[in-house]
Amino acid sequence: MQRQKRVLYARLKVPPAINQFTNTLPKQHALTLFTLLDKYKPESRTEKAKRLKAKAEAVAAKTAPKDETRPNVVKYGINHVTSLIESKEAKLVLLAHDVDPIELVLWLPALCRKVGVPYAIVKGKARLGRVVGKKTATVLALTTVNKEDDKQLEALQNISKDQFNNNADFRKQWGGGLLGKKSIAAMKKKTKAASALQAQPQ
């Protein structure tokens, strides 16, 4: 069934809104991106419990906690990320190219362009899932980073804007319509036969 689905996607004409998910972030930029994301993995349950316990103990002892701010982490979850985009808190949004059904994230690129939030399409929902400790993740968002990573985030934002937000060409491009090897060979055979027939003297 997976092969049949892949073949159908190649044969049928694919609308631009769906075809844009075939245009993913290049390998060198994706490597930089995931290196940055690994620094901001969400807290595990034990880490969060320790942090909250230390904060509660400090409050009970009436001493101010050492660090009241939450750690900078990657945000995930379709509803959470959507609210971050709408409130313009998201600095960079990452979408997986192989979400199934695609309707879950089909409208997010348009929302990001409307609000002016940089977004990028990357290969593999499982790859995004590993960042947040899940099997798969459809969408991730970066809201804040440490000062030493500001330049790296800014560079990724500019790359995303150039390739996705401000690139109208691939948003208008239809996909699919690719024939298989047998069909191409049959068409060539028919064309050759037709040209040979025309070349014959009448």
N, C-alpha and C positions, 0 to 999 in steps of 0.2 A: 504493500500500500504506500509506503514511503517513496519507493521508486516511481510508482504510478503518479503520485502527487507531484513529484519533482519534474517528471516528463510533461504532465499537463501544464504546469506553470511555465515550462519552456515553450510549449506549443501554442497555448492560448495568448491572445493579446492582453497584456497586463496594463491597467490604467496607471497614469503617472503617480497617483497618490500611493499606490502599492509598490510600484517599480522603484520609487526613491529609496526603499529599504535595501535594495541591492547595492547601493552606493555607500560603502562603509569607510571608516577612518583608515588611512594607510597604516601599514605595519609599524613603521618607525615612530609615528605619532601615537599609535595605540600602545606601544611599549612604554613610552614616556608617561602616558595617561595612567596605565595600570600600576606603574611604579609609584606614582603619586597617590593613587587610590589605596594602595596597600598601607600607606602611612596613616590612613584615616578609617581603618576598619572599625565597625561598631563594637561597643563594649560587649563582652560576654556576660552572662547572667551573674556569675560569681564576681566579676570585676565591678559590675554595677551595684551589686549588693554590698560589697566592701565600701564603695564610695558613699553610698547612701547611709550606711551604718556609721561611718566616720563622721559624716555631716550631722547625723542625729545625735551622736555622742557629744559633738562639739556644741550643739544647740542646748542639750540637756545640761552640760557643764557651764553654759552661759559664756562660752569662749567662741569667738568668731572662727569659722572654718578657714583653713589655709587657702582653699580655692573654692569659691562659691560658683564659679562659672562651669557650665557643662563642657566636656571635652569636644573638640571639633571632630565630627565623624560624618561619614557618608550617610545620606538619607535614602530610604528606599520605600517601596509601596506606592502603587499607582495613585491612590487617593491623597496620600501625604505629599507626594511630589507635585501633584496637580495644584494643591493649595499653596505650595511654596512658589510655583511658577506664577500663579495668579497674584500673589502678594509681592512678587518680584524679589523674593528672598533667595531664590536659587541662582547661583553664579554660573553653573554649568550642568546641563542635563544630558544624561547618556541613555540611549535607547538601544535595545537588542534588535538585531536584524531578523531573527528567526522566531519571533513571538507567534504563538498559535493559540487562538485565532488572532489574526493581525488587527482586527477591529479594536482590540484592547488599547493599542498605542497609535492607531492610524491618525487620530486627530491631534496628537501631541505636537508634531512638528509645526502644524499651523498655529497652535496656541503659543508655542515658543516664539515664532516669527512675529505674531501679533503683539505679544508683550515685550519682545526685544531681549529674550533670554537666549544665550548661546546654547545650542544643542549639537550633539554628534551621534551618529549611528555607528555602533561597534559590532563586531562579529561575536555571536555566542551569548545566549541568555544564561548558559551554565557558567561562562566566564564572569559575567556580572554577579551571578549568584555566589561564586567563591569569595568575592570581595566582602559580602555581607554574611557569610556563613550559612547560605541556603543552597538548595539544589539548583534553583534557577531564580533569576530576577529580571523582570521586564524593563524596569527603568530605575536609574539611580540619579542622585543630585548632590552636588557639592554646594554648600551654603557659605561656609567659612573655612579658611585654612590658616595655618600659622604664618607668621610674618616672613619666615625664610622661604616659604613656598609661594609667595604672592606673584613673583615674576614667572614662575613655571605655570601657574594657573592662568595668568594673563596671556601667555604665549598660546596655551591650549584654547583659550577663549577666542583669540584672533584667528587661529587655524579653523576652528569650528564655524565661526562667522563667515569666513571666506568660502569654505567648502559646502556648508549647509544653509545657514541663514540667508546669505546674500546671493546664493547661486540659484538663479531661476531656471537655468537650462535643464538640469536633471529633473526638476519638478514638472516640466512640461513634456518630458520624454516618455513615450510609451515603451513597454517592454514586451518580452515574449515573441511569438511568431517565428520561433526557430524550428526548422525542420530537422528530422533525424537523418542519419547517414543513408538509410535505405531510400527515403523519400528524395533526398538530394540526388542520389544515383539514378533513380527512376526519372526524375525531371531532366537530368542531363541526357539520359538515353532518349527521351521523347524529343528534346530539342535537337539532338544530333540527327535523329531520324527525320524530323521535319525539315531541317536544313538540307539534308541529303535529297529529300523528295523535291524540294524547290530547285535544287541544282541540276536535276535531270532535265534533258532536252524534251520539249513537248512535241 
